[in-house]
Amino acid sequence: MRASATAPRAAAAAPARYAVRLALRPRRSVAVRSSPSFALPVSAMPGPDDVLECPDLRDVLTARPSPFVVHNNFGGGFVSDGDRVALSSMRFASGMSAGAAEKVVADASAAHPGPGVNWMEASLEQLSTPLPPWAIRAGAREVIYHDPKHVTAAIVTCGGLCPGLNDVVAGLVNKLTDYGVPEGNVLGIRYGFRGFYDKTHKPIVLTKRSVDGIQLQGGTILGTSRGGANIKEIVKRLDMWGVDMLFVVGGNGGNAGANAIQQKCAESDVACNVIGVPKSIDNDILLIDKCFGFDTAVEESQRALLAAKVEASSARNGIGLVKLMGRQSGFIAVQASMASGVVDAVLIPEVPFKIEGPSGLMAYLRSVVDAKGHAVVCLAEGAGQDILDDHSNNGGTDASGNPILKDIGLFMRDQFKTHFKDADVKYIDPSYIIRSTSTTPRPAFGPIPTQLHPPPPWGGGVGGGGAQSAFAFGGGVSSVGGRAAMAGYTGITVGLVNTHYVYLPIPVIISAPRKVDPRGKAWNRLRASIGQPNFV
């Protein structure tokens, strides 16, 4: 077994000017100069030590100054281990306040119900635990815990496709190379976790040259798959190959695998930093503002909704039905419907609905069609699973442990045809088109940049008028992951929280999916804009 380094935690091993300063100033009240009668009671705020703790391997690694010290991280300076990011930008008076439900973590046993348990009911009834107020701020540290010249790193992509996977792979390779990791020391694992021990698909070497321009392609150059996480065999290969850092790009299933690998490494005395890079086209990773590829998914979804609008409005009593991705969370359906401005009803997993009756969906759609001659309905794939329990029973889970959903799209299409004998129903499912597209930077408005139409000086945006290109976002989150490994952290994932990159312990973010709050601003703003009632 590869021996772990035995040097002590080496803040002292580095020169004094490189030491990480963890001392905190005494908390005090800060007077507002422009108004002496007011004061900000800082002492009443939670202390910065009340933070989500993140594991690290610093006790068995050697500290040294970052190679970026010579130019002060390109003039941008460094982040301190004592820096904190607030997990919530608001203080809620009670758990009944709108948005408060998004800031708790579910009990892990309820997040993964056993066989025979209705997963939707279990998700709604899970116990909750309040979170600490702070997370550790991510970013480049003045002190690192690996000698880049001797680092071997591995990257694996897991789960379903998502726009931006190649962006993340390229960002990781570029950042590791910038730190000084030698060319040839970054391995790409083929087709998910099973690529560690699949004899037919050996790991490939990733270099700056080999990843140049891959962000223009959809999918992932490494390939991906669900499941296949033989943790014992994976850790065995990490030890044999001398891998110092493993980057797992995946959703809840991929991060759960990363967590299991990190725990097995600790049990086996294998000093490998395991870092998760959250991937979710559904945007359902707990606590994280937005996952890479989500903006692109929203933009592409609007194309399908606009097509449904054209089809429905061009037919007598036309109904356009679009099924979008969203297994347990309806973020894509909500955002795309709001942005498109053409949807009359939105169905998401978080909000139950009924079909029949005077307050049901069919009665409402009849009134819409009678009023304007057509209707457009957007639904997330996980909506209405309780209704389908009475009509079909697929059951089981896929290779990643996700519940196998019944097809609400086909079911609702048939329901519309049954209830509206005189309607022309058009059904669109763009899921595979959306998830396989690239995140090629495009402007938020106007033509795609060309020589005749250069990008605006403030930078292009992707999806819903975003001001940041998808490549910069995907590459950014992966760069943060590379810095986390160099800083000695392990068993964590990286992501944006309140617009700042943070480190989050993996067990927290996989405890439950992030969901649309039925009492929150986004859902109720959508309902108000389209006039949608509750279908109960």
Backbone hydrogen bonds, N-H to C=O, Kabsch-Sander energy under -0.5 kcal/mol:
donor,donor_aa,acceptor,acceptor_aa,energy
12,A,9,R,-0.5
14,A,10,A,-1.2
18,Y,15,P,-1.9
19,A,15,P,-0.5
19,A,16,A,-1.4
22,L,20,V,-0.8
30,V,40,L,-1.6
31,A,29,S,-0.6
32,V,38,F,-1.2
33,R,31,A,-0.7
35,S,32,V,-1.4
38,F,35,S,-2.3
40,L,30,V,-2.0
42,V,40,L,-2.3
44,A,41,P,-1.7
45,M,42,V,-1.9
50,D,47,G,-1.9
51,V,49,D,-1.9
52,L,134,W,-2.0
53,E,51,V,-0.8
57,L,488,G,-2.9
60,V,57,L,-1.6
61,L,58,R,-0.8
62,T,145,Y,-0.5
64,R,144,I,-2.3
66,S,142,E,-2.6
69,V,66,S,-1.9
70,V,67,P,-0.5
71,H,68,F,-0.8
72,N,69,V,-1.5
73,N,68,F,-3.2
75,G,71,H,-1.9
76,G,73,N,-1.9
77,G,72,N,-2.5
79,V,140,A,-3.1
83,D,80,S,-1.6
85,V,135,A,-2.4
87,L,133,P,-2.4
88,S,133,P,-0.5
92,F,90,M,-0.6
97,S,94,S,-1.5
100,A,97,S,-2.1
102,E,99,G,-1.2
103,K,100,A,-1.6
104,V,101,A,-0.8
105,V,129,T,-2.0
107,D,127,L,-2.2
110,A,107,D,-1.0
111,A,107,D,-1.3
112,H,108,A,-0.9
117,V,114,G,-1.8
119,W,117,V,-0.5
122,A,118,N,-2.5
123,S,119,W,-2.0
124,L,120,M,-1.8
125,E,121,E,-1.8
126,Q,122,A,-0.5
129,T,105,V,-2.2
131,L,103,K,-0.8
134,W,50,D,-1.2
135,A,85,V,-2.2
136,I,503,Y,-0.7
137,R,83,D,-1.6
138,A,501,Y,-2.4
144,I,64,R,-2.9
145,Y,486,M,-3.4
150,H,147,D,-2.5
151,V,148,P,-1.4
153,A,185,N,-2.7
154,A,245,M,-2.2
155,I,187,L,-2.3
156,V,247,F,-2.4
157,T,189,I,-0.5
158,C,249,V,-2.8
159,G,225,S,-2.2
165,L,162,C,-1.4
166,N,219,G,-0.8
168,V,164,G,-2.0
169,V,165,L,-2.1
170,A,166,N,-2.5
171,G,167,D,-2.4
172,L,168,V,-2.5
173,V,169,V,-2.2
174,N,170,A,-2.6
175,K,171,G,-2.3
176,L,172,L,-2.6
177,T,173,V,-2.2
178,D,174,N,-2.2
179,Y,175,K,-1.8
180,G,176,L,-0.8
180,G,177,T,-0.8
181,V,176,L,-2.3
184,G,206,L,-0.5
185,N,182,P,-2.0
187,L,153,A,-3.1
187,L,185,N,-0.6
188,G,204,I,-3.4
189,I,155,I,-2.9
189,I,187,L,-0.6
191,Y,222,L,-2.2
192,G,157,T,-0.5
192,G,223,G,-0.8
195,G,192,G,-1.8
196,F,193,F,-2.0
197,Y,194,R,-1.2
198,D,194,R,-0.9
199,K,197,Y,-0.7
201,H,198,D,-0.9
204,I,188,G,-2.3
206,L,186,V,-3.0
211,V,207,T,-1.6
212,D,208,K,-0.5
212,D,209,R,-0.8
214,I,211,V,-1.8
216,L,213,G,-1.8
217,Q,214,I,-1.9
223,G,220,T,-1.1
230,N,228,G,-1.5
231,I,229,A,-1.4
234,I,230,N,-2.3
235,V,231,I,-2.6
236,K,232,K,-1.9
237,R,233,E,-2.0
238,L,234,I,-2.3
239,D,235,V,-2.2
240,M,236,K,-2.4
241,W,237,R,-2.9
242,G,238,L,-0.6
242,G,239,D,-0.6
243,V,238,L,-2.3
244,D,152,T,-2.9
245,M,152,T,-1.4
246,L,273,N,-3.0
247,F,154,A,-2.7
248,V,246,L,-0.6
248,V,275,I,-2.7
249,V,156,V,-2.9
249,V,247,F,-0.7
250,G,248,V,-0.8
250,G,277,V,-1.5
255,N,251,G,-2.8
256,A,252,N,-1.9
257,G,253,G,-2.0
258,A,254,G,-2.2
259,N,255,N,-2.4
260,A,256,A,-2.1
261,I,257,G,-2.4
262,Q,258,A,-2.5
263,Q,259,N,-2.1
264,K,260,A,-2.2
265,C,261,I,-2.5
266,A,262,Q,-2.0
267,E,263,Q,-2.1
268,S,264,K,-2.1
269,D,266,A,-0.8
270,V,265,C,-2.7
271,A,269,D,-0.7
272,C,270,V,-1.8
273,N,244,D,-2.9
274,V,272,C,-0.6
275,I,246,L,-2.9
275,I,273,N,-0.6
276,G,492,I,-3.3
277,V,248,V,-2.9
279,K,250,G,-2.3
283,N,280,S,-1.1
286,L,284,D,-0.5
286,L,509,I,-0.9
286,L,512,A,-0.5
288,I,285,I,-0.9
289,D,496,L,-3.4
292,F,278,P,-0.5
294,F,291,C,-1.7
297,A,293,G,-2.2
298,V,294,F,-2.4
299,E,295,D,-2.4
300,E,296,T,-2.8
301,S,297,A,-2.1
302,Q,298,V,-1.6
303,R,299,E,-1.0
304,A,300,E,-1.2
305,L,301,S,-2.1
306,L,302,Q,-2.8
307,A,303,R,-2.0
308,A,304,A,-2.2
309,K,305,L,-2.1
310,V,306,L,-2.2
311,E,307,A,-2.5
312,A,308,A,-2.8
313,S,309,K,-2.7
314,S,310,V,-1.2
315,A,312,A,-1.1
317,N,373,G,-0.7
318,G,312,A,-0.6
318,G,315,A,-1.1
318,G,373,G,-0.9
319,I,424,D,-2.3
320,G,375,A,-2.6
321,L,319,I,-0.5
321,L,426,K,-3.1
322,V,377,V,-2.5
323,K,428,I,-2.2
324,L,322,V,-0.6
324,L,379,L,-2.7
334,V,330,G,-2.4
335,Q,331,F,-2.8
336,A,332,I,-2.8
337,S,333,A,-1.9
338,M,334,V,-2.2
339,A,335,Q,-2.5
340,S,336,A,-2.4
341,G,337,S,-1.7
344,D,376,V,-2.9
345,A,376,V,-1.3
347,L,378,C,-2.3
351,V,348,I,-1.2
354,K,535,F,-2.4
360,G,357,G,-1.6
361,L,354,K,-2.3
362,M,355,I,-1.8
364,Y,360,G,-1.6
365,L,361,L,-2.6
366,R,362,M,-2.2
367,S,363,A,-1.6
368,V,364,Y,-1.9
369,V,365,L,-2.9
370,D,366,R,-2.4
371,A,367,S,-1.6
372,K,368,V,-2.5
373,G,369,V,-2.4
375,A,318,G,-1.9
377,V,320,G,-3.2
378,C,345,A,-2.7
379,L,322,V,-2.6
380,A,347,L,-2.6
381,E,324,L,-1.8
382,G,326,G,-1.9
383,A,380,A,-2.0
385,Q,382,G,-0.8
388,L,384,G,-1.8
389,D,385,Q,-1.1
390,D,387,I,-1.2
391,H,388,L,-1.7
392,S,388,L,-2.6
398,D,402,N,-2.7
401,G,398,D,-1.9
404,I,396,G,-2.4
405,L,403,P,-0.6
408,I,381,E,-0.5
408,I,406,K,-1.3
411,F,407,D,-1.6
412,M,408,I,-2.6
413,R,409,G,-2.2
414,D,410,L,-2.2
415,Q,411,F,-2.1
416,F,412,M,-2.6
417,K,413,R,-2.0
418,T,414,D,-1.8
419,H,415,Q,-2.6
420,F,416,F,-2.7
421,K,419,H,-0.7
423,A,420,F,-1.8
424,D,317,N,-1.5
425,V,423,A,-0.7
426,K,319,I,-2.8
428,I,321,L,-2.9
434,I,430,P,-2.4
435,R,431,S,-2.4
436,S,432,Y,-1.1
437,T,434,I,-1.1
439,T,215,Q,-0.6
450,T,453,H,-1.9
459,G,456,P,-2.0
461,G,442,R,-0.7
462,V,468,Q,-0.8
466,G,463,G,-1.3
473,F,469,S,-2.0
474,G,470,A,-3.2
475,G,471,F,-3.1
476,G,472,A,-1.8
477,V,473,F,-2.4
478,S,474,G,-1.6
479,S,475,G,-2.0
480,V,476,G,-2.1
481,G,477,V,-1.5
482,G,478,S,-2.2
483,R,479,S,-2.1
484,A,480,V,-2.0
485,A,481,G,-1.8
486,M,482,G,-1.9
487,A,483,R,-1.9
488,G,485,A,-1.7
489,Y,484,A,-2.0
490,T,55,P,-2.0
491,G,274,V,-2.0
492,I,274,V,-1.0
493,T,504,L,-2.8
494,V,276,G,-1.3
495,G,502,V,-1.5
497,V,500,H,-3.1
500,H,497,V,-1.6
502,V,495,G,-2.5
503,Y,136,I,-2.3
504,L,493,T,-2.6
506,I,491,G,-2.1
508,V,505,P,-1.3
509,I,505,P,-1.2
510,I,506,I,-1.7
511,S,508,V,-1.1
514,R,284,D,-2.5
520,G,517,D,-2.1
524,N,520,G,-1.7
525,R,521,K,-2.7
526,L,522,A,-1.9
527,R,523,W,-2.4
528,A,524,N,-2.2
529,S,525,R,-2.0
530,I,526,L,-1.9
531,G,527,R,-1.5
532,Q,527,R,-1.4
536,V,534,N,-1.5
